[in-house]
Structure formats: structure tokens, C-alpha cells
Amino acid sequence: MCDMMSEENSNMLLGVRDKPPALNWVLLAIQHVCAMFGATILVPIVVNTTAGQMFYLSL
């Protein structure tokens, strides 16, 4: 037999098959876009700018 938590003892806000309200979906989607922007766009720009400055300062 599988040792699983019963729903009464769980600290989850939503069950596995529950859908969150639409407002939560929108807020979490905006948070995800901001996090991904920072990881995929902002970091390479900052690193490239710093590397470019160090290259030109060494000449």
C-alpha cells in the first residue's frame, strides 16, 4: 500500500485537480514573465556590458 498524505493533513492550498482563480493565474503569469526576463535577457546584457567595458579599458 502506498504511504500518501490524506487531504485532511495536507498543507496544500489547492488540490491536484483544483483550478486557481483567474486573478491568481494572471498574477503568477506576470511573475513568471518577470523572472524569465531577468534570467534570459537582463543577465546577458549586464555581463556583456561589463565584459565590453573591461575589454575597452584594457586597450
N, C-alpha and C positions, 0 to 999 in steps of 0.2 A: 504494500500500500504506500502511496506517495505521502510524504510529510509536507503538507501545504498549510498555509495560514488560512484560517476561516475569515470570512468577510467581516465578522464582528470584531476580530482582533487586529484588523489591518489599519494602518495609519494613512492609507491612500485617500486622496480627496475624491477621486473618481474611480470607478471600477474599470476593468479591462474593456468592457463593451459600451461604456458610457461615452457620450459626446459632451465636450465642454461647451459652454455658451459661446455664441458668435463673437462677443466682445473679447473673450479670452483668446480666441483664435486669432483675432486681428492684432491684439497686443503682443502675443507670442510671435506672430509672423514678423512684426516690426522689430522686435528684439532680435530675432534670428537674422534679419537682413542687416541690422547694425553690427552684429557680431561678425558676420561673414564679410562685410565691407572692411572692417578693421583687420581681419586676418588675411584677406586676399588682395586688397587694393592698397590700404594705408601702409602696411609694413614694408612692402617692396619699394614704395615711393620714398619712405623715410630712409631705408637702407641705401637705396640708390643715390639719394641726395647726399647723404653722409659720405658714401664712397666717392662720389664725384668731387665733393669739396676736398677730401683728403688727397685725391689724385692731383687736383689743380694746385693745392698748397705744396705738394712735394716737388713740383717742377721748378 
